């Protein structure tokens, strides 16, 4: 299932409404040019003072299977279970320091924006992409000698869409379940924070 637009209360851009986090992947190579395209989208994300604190460590199964497998081993077992056909893993990192060596307080926020750009561009290309917090950041750092200043925020897996029926029953059900979000009045307070909230 590739098309699952969000049932939004108000019309939003189809690219945003259509992006979702699938787990059903096909065992089909993702072209290197498509990987470069999602990274180019991330390159143009906004950041405070245009510092661009995002960094990516990219693992392509078709380019370097050994490195991909080492990165795959950093995923928690649940995420390994449905990522068997993933073709690309992208570790999203934030450079926590400024050029002066001081803490960059907006590094995570800015790197998150770049991560979303990866997801949106992947969706625009017709690819399936899923961001995960379930990975061992310390193991990733040790395995790939990532310097201390870079904080690993998430791991994004990318593949071509597969069939939900190929997933274990519980995951197949989640793959096809109605999409839902908190109501707008639960996430947005206009004019200030009400005392009753």
PyMOL commands that set and color helices and strands:
alter all, ss='L'
color gray80, all
select helices_A, chain A and resi 14-18+32-43+48-50+65-72+77-82+107-124+137-144+164-166+169-176+184-187
alter helices_A, ss='H'
color red, helices_A
select strands_A, chain A and resi 25-26+54-60+88-95+128-132+150-161
alter strands_A, ss='S'
color yellow, strands_A
deselect
rebuild
show_as cartoon
